[in-house]
Amino acid sequence: MFCRHFCFFSLCLFLPTQRRCALGLVSDLHSSDRASLPGFENLTVGYNKYLRPNFGGEPVQIAMSLDIASVSSISESDMDYTATIYLRQHWTDPRLVFHGNKSFTLDARLVELLWVPDTYIVESKRSFLHDVTVGNRLIRLFSNGTILYALRITTTVACNMDLSKYPMDTQTCRLQLESWGYDENDVIFTWLRGNDSVHGIEKLRLSQYTVERYYTLVSKSQQETGNYPRLILQFELRRNVLYFILETYVPSTLLVMLSWVSFWITLDSVPARTCIGVTTVLSMTTLMIGSRSSLSKTNCFIKAIDVYLGICFSFIFGALVEYAVAHYSSSQKCVAKEPPEGPTDEVTKEMEEVNITNILNSSITSYEHKISFTSIEISSDNVNCSDLTMKTHEKIKRVLRNKLHRIMSYFTIQNPSNVDHYSKLLFPLFFMLVNVFYWVYYLYF
């Protein structure tokens, strides 16, 4: 009860001496408690805080301005940002016009007794009004009935991000102010001074981002219940890629170059080359897991950094496979060069005898076939084509076998030492070409 009387007493300081304190058509103060100041005749007589200014007539013009105090965090995993803003709203209420050319700052608790716009922040997840040491609100009344209503708000607003080019991305976020209940027939939102209505955003210093540019827009929201006025502050944030270059890109590139060291080690040094290959693969795997841990909730995105790490992992794994191929080819060639067991003279003699016997057998069989063909009577009962069909199948198998051996010979490595020689040139060349295409695409497209 004491607080209620205190608020009414504070407002009645501006009322005329001949009239009752009638803000909201309610007054509990005794006539002896009322005070007066010159130039406040007819102030708040018949005032109703539940009705907007010019009720039933033209809409109220509400001009706004913003000061961005800070942007504390920008979360890629939650896709939002948290900002502390000073929101200032200006409008004119003809019911509060008084004589003079002065302005008066009223107690912020009197805002409960005045009509104020129902402005809210679109796409806000969490918001609160600061109240230390008192509620951070300001009410200033001008002689022409203009009211300045200022608030200090901390809000967390959703910002849809496209992380396909992360960490070389540029994100566009918005801060939208809209009327909740009054449509465009009741209120009209405007920026007080256009782009100059927003201050502080150009002075922000963020850990990962740089503010590229910002601009203001005036729009309206079409809802089922009507068209509502909306003000939009749109700003672009460009990510600072230098941190990621030092943290991820440089180490992964050095691991790829480390895997190339095995090309200068001989094929006989199996432990050395295997150790380099396995170590680089495991190190690259650890680096990939660490880069994705910071964005654990956005793994559905194929980001630019994931593409680069995948390229580096492919080259490292390719270097390990290259040694496996070269070592296997060299071992097979060594087995083929080994001489057969036993004296060579006996082996050659046996081979010559086998060749002579094969030639004799083939000539004899061919002669017998000729004789048999001449003695055959051409009749359907006596002709047997099984031998002929078997021969055609054998010929087809022999032709296919020869072609298969010929194709395999094309892929057979004649000199395994040349594999390392070509790898020294091809691996760095292809890696440089892939890097050129990668950086050109993600930086300029």
Stockholm file with secondary structure:
# STOCKHOLM 1.0

chainA/1-445         MFCRHFCFFSLCLFLPTQRRCALGLVSDLHSSDRASLPGFENLTVGYNKYLRPNFGGEPVQIAMSLDIASVSSISESDMDYTATIYLRQHWTDPRLVFHGNKSFTLDARLVELLWVPDTYIVESKRSFLHDVTVGNRLIRLFSNGTILYALRITTTVACNMDLSKYPMDTQTCRLQLESWGYDENDVIFTWLRGNDSVHGIEKLRLSQYTVERYYTLVSKSQQETGNYPRLILQFELRRNVLYFILETYVPSTLLVMLSWVSFWITLDSVPARTCIGVTTVLSMTTLMIGSRSSLSKTNCFIKAIDVYLGICFSFIFGALVEYAVAHYSSSQKCVAKEPPEGPTDEVTKEMEEVNITNILNSSITSYEHKISFTSIEISSDNVNCSDLTMKTHEKIKRVLRNKLHRIMSYFTIQNPSNVDHYSKLLFPLFFMLVNVFYWVYYLYF
#=GR chainA/1-445 SS CHHHHHHHHHHHTTSCTTSCCCGGGCCCCCGGGCCCCTTCTTTTTTCCTTSCTTTTSSCEEEEEEEEEEEEEEEETTTTEEEEEEEEEEEEECGGGCCSSSCEEEECGGGGGGSCCCCEEEETEEEEEECCSSSCCEEEEEETTSEEEEEEEEEEEEECCCCCTTTTSCEEEEEEEEEESSCCTTTEEEEESSGGGGEESGGGCCCSSEEEEEEEEEEEEEEETTEEEEEEEEEEEEEECCHHHIIIIIHHHHHHHHHHGGGGGSCTTCHHHHHHHHHHHHHHHHHHHHHHHHTTGGGTTSCCHHHHHHHHHHHHHHHHHHHHHHHHHHHHHHHHHHSCCSSCHHHHHHHHHHHHHHHHHHHHHHHHHHHHHHHHCCCCTTTCCCHHHHHHHHHHHHHHHHHHHHHHHHHHSCSCTHHHHHHHHHHHHHHHHHHHHHHHHHHHHC
#=GC SS_cons         CHHHHHHHHHHHTTSCTTSCCCGGGCCCCCGGGCCCCTTCTTTTTTCCTTSCTTTTSSCEEEEEEEEEEEEEEEETTTTEEEEEEEEEEEEECGGGCCSSSCEEEECGGGGGGSCCCCEEEETEEEEEECCSSSCCEEEEEETTSEEEEEEEEEEEEECCCCCTTTTSCEEEEEEEEEESSCCTTTEEEEESSGGGGEESGGGCCCSSEEEEEEEEEEEEEEETTEEEEEEEEEEEEEECCHHHIIIIIHHHHHHHHHHGGGGGSCTTCHHHHHHHHHHHHHHHHHHHHHHHHTTGGGTTSCCHHHHHHHHHHHHHHHHHHHHHHHHHHHHHHHHHHSCCSSCHHHHHHHHHHHHHHHHHHHHHHHHHHHHHHHHCCCCTTTCCCHHHHHHHHHHHHHHHHHHHHHHHHHHSCSCTHHHHHHHHHHHHHHHHHHHHHHHHHHHHC
//
